[in-house]
Amino acid sequence: MLNDRLVRLRADVSALGRVVVACSGGVDSCLLAVVAHQELGPSALVVTAVSPAVPSEEVAQVEALAAEFGFRWRAVRTEELARPGYVANAGDRCYHCRSELFDVLGPVAAAEGPGVAVAVGTIVDDLSDHRPGQRAAAERGVRTPLADAGFTKADVREAARQLGLPVWDKPAAACLASRIPYGTPVTLGTLDRVGRAEAAVRALGFADLRVRHYGDLARLEVPLGDLARVLERRAEVVAAVTGAGYLYATLDLEGLRSGNLNVALGR
């Protein structure tokens, strides 16, 4: 089954002729970037957005992957914070974020030649989640080769492992703005505080985590299997979080739940 999906993916990517792949550093978009390079060579350009909402280590990972696999890569600056709808952080924040990305990538694709497509690493699993960014992609004709070929997260990880991608087992991630509850404005200072808190906790050996922002209080989420380890290193974890500027560090006993802030939207 996976082999069939890989064949379909390669055929679809090859049929594009030339493509600009948006690569965030996650395993989905990294797989798409490598396959695009394998099928199209220099006719594929991989682009990574750089903004306050993107941890610098994500950009560095894509740059390292480009060096390892030899694909064309460049970083571009996006300005989500200049969009009022993004800053307002209502339920459609991701729409404004992705609109900014695709509006930046449009001219990049145009510079590559007429009719060059933009593609993203959307997968089947994303289609049933709250993803307003998909509307922004649809409005601009952005391609989704992985989803079109039927790739699930499990498929992506196995294909990435087979192709030798070092990120094949990388924990799922999302932009730092996803740590801020809907209705709380997104600011440069808040993104910086969340990013520094997560980096500090990650430096203690916790690879998979989220720091949810509630003013002066940070709510740390880790997988259930890591709860005991966090408590064992309580003092270090508290110091890491408060060192980033929070007054209070709390631990969510329900564990890590990707996208759990969507509960406030009734989803």
FIBATI-108521 format. One record per residue (C-alpha): residue in one letter; x, y, z. Coordinates in steps of 0.1 Angstrom, whole numbers, plus 5000, padded with zeros to 4 digits. Each point is the difference from the previous one (the first is absolute). Layout:
% residues N
AXYZ/...
//
This chain:
% residues 267
M500050005000/L502850255009/N501949914969/D496950084979/R499750335017/L503650084994/V499649924963/R497050234999/L501950275018/R503049984977/A497850014969/D498050305012/V503250195010/S501749924968/A497050124980/L500350345016/G503250064980/R501250285022/V498950075036/V500750215031/V499649795031/A499250175033/C502049815026/S499550085037/G502449745014/G497349755009/V500349644987/D497150054975/S501450304981/C503549865003/L498949684983/L498350204972/A503250214996/V502249694996/V497649834976/A499750324979/H503850024998/Q500349644990/E497350034973/L500850354987/G503550085010/P500850374996/S496550074988/A498949965036/L500650295024/V499549945037/V499150325021/T499850045037/A498250295017/V501950195026/S497950205026/P499850055037/A497549715001/V502449754986/P502749865024/S503550064985/E500949635004/E497249914976/V501650224973/A503449865008/Q498749644996/V498750074965/E503350174990/A501949695013/L497749774981/A500550204968/A503849965004/E499749635006/F497649924971/G501350284977/F496750174992/R499650374992/W499050195031/R499450355011/A498550185030/V497550284996/R498750255026/T496250005007/E498350285020/E497049845016/L500050265028/A499250274974/R496749834994/P497350125025/G498049674996/Y503149805011/V500750235030/A496349995011/N500449625004/A496449904993/G499149654989/D501350084965/R503550115010/C501549724978/Y498250134970/H501850345003/C503349825007/R499849784969/S498750294979/E503250195009/L502149704991/F498449934967/D500050374991/V503750005005/L500649684981/G497950114970/P502750244987/V502749755008/A498249744978/A499450274973/A503750075000/E500749634993/G498050024968/P496450014986/G497649755015/V502249895028/A497949845028/V500350045037/A499749685021/V499649935037/G500349695022/T496349975009/I499149645007/V496749815003/D500050035038/D499950384996/L496749994981/S497949915030/D501750255024/H499250375006/R502450144973/P498850344987/G503350024981/Q498649754976/R497650274988/A502850234993/A501849734980/A496849924980/E499450364991/R503550034985/G500149664982/V502749865023/R500749634993/T499849725026/P501849704985/L500249805032/A496350025008/D499149944963/A502049685001/G498349895033/F502950045024/T499249975037/K502550105027/A501049635004/D500649984962/V502150325001/R502249875029/E500649674984/A500850154965/A502350255016/R501849725019/Q500449794968/L501450304982/G502550075028/L498650335013/P501550075034/V496750175010/W497949704994/D499249955037/K500050375009/P497150095024/A497250204984/A500350375004/A498150324992/C500750374999/L500550175033/A496850204996/S498149675005/R501050025037/I498050325005/P496349955009/Y497550144974/G499050365009/T503450085015/P501950234976/V503149864984/T503050235007/L503749984994/G500749995037/T497649715006/L501449804971/D503550065013/R499149905036/V498349674988/G503049924977/R502650065027/A498049795026/E499649714976/A503750014990/A501150005036/V497849715009/R501149814969/A503650055010/L499249805031/G499349704978/F496350034994/A499749974962/D496250014997/L498250295018/R497850314999/V500150305022/R496550155000/H500050385007/Y497550145026/G501550345008/D502549965028/L499149635003/A501449734977/R498349664997/L502549734990/E498849704980/V502149694995/P499049644990/L498549815029/G503149785002/D502150315008/L497950135029/A501949825027/R503350114985/V498950365000/L499149985037/E503349835008/R501750304984/R497550255013/A502450275012/E501950004967/V496850014979/V498650295021/A503350194997/A499949954962/V496550134997/T500350295024/G503350094985/A498250074968/G497950265017/Y497049825015/L499150045037/Y498349665003/A500749664985/T497349745000/L499849644987/D497049884980/L499149665015/E498149904968/G503250004981/L500950134966/R497150044976/S500850164967/G497450274991/N498249985034/L499450385000/N497449934973/V497849875028/A499150375006/L498650014965/G497649715008/R502049764978/
//
